[in-house]
Amino acid sequence: MIRGWYTGASGMNAQQNRLDAIANNLANVDTAGYKRDVTVSKNFSELLVRRMNMDGVYKTDFGSSDAAPVIGKLGLGVETNENYTDFTQGSLKITSTKTDVALYGPGFFVVDTPAGERYTRNGDFFIGKEGILETKDGYPVLGENGYIYVDDDKFTVNEDGVIRTENDGTEIDRLKVVRFDNERYLKKMGNSFYIPTDVSGPAHIAEGDERPRFMQGYTETSNVNVVNEMVQMIEVNRAYEANQKTITSQDSMMGTLWQKVAVLR
């Protein structure tokens, strides 16, 4: 019975982790460039259950064998295996703002922060006081030559990320975009930023076919489907309640064991 408590508790913990991920997805449904979190659970090794002292042990030409018949397998609960980010492309939203740039395809903008370079899919930019293209948090967006200096929003960005002045077509810079070997394992740092991990591998400059298309005057919306997330939330609540009832039933059985069976003995 005590094993039943741990099995039910492990299920509740796993569902709580799923609920946290779903809640975070719903909270960021309107965040530009946000990518949904997905929680994956795995079950513990199942225990093979046999009847004890049923038929004993019988001998064969090769030794002895257990004749106790197999009852079946007993599950020992689940645990959260990993929480990864789904980098499926989000839809593009027209803003008609010259400083907004969306990425169509895999890749990340590079942003200079006090903690070092950070990577983002959020192309909701603006022009800072010093004429530098920045994120909404005030961090400079990097081009291949460093900070991107633009006097005003009279510039164009082509599909390759090259920034030119609108008047004479002078090239200002080209937006720096990076890729990773295993982008699924990037770590979120808040404010739509990511940092690499040992599993994701270091960032490398995207060139050629690896380079995404740049869409000026657009932003990439989150890839969160509200309906699907709400359905999953209902599933999580039902599973959580089922595990909770399991623990309650086990506790009731244990109470009966101590109050009646133990007293009779």
Buried (B, 14 or more C-beta within 10 A) or exposed (E): EEEBBBBBBBBBBBBBBBBBBBBBBBEBBEBBBBBBBBBEBEBEEEEEEEEEEEEEEEEEEEEEEEEBEEEEEEBBBBEBEEBBBEBEBBEBEEBEBBBBBBBBBBBBBBBBBEEEBBBBBBBBBBBBEEEBBBBEEEBBBBBBEEBBBBEEEEBBBEEEBBBBBEEEEEEBBBBBBBBBEEBEBBEBBEBBBBBBEEEBBEBEEBEEEBBBEBBBBBBBBBBBBEEEBEEBBEEBEEBBEEBBEBBEEBBEEBEEEEEEEEEEE
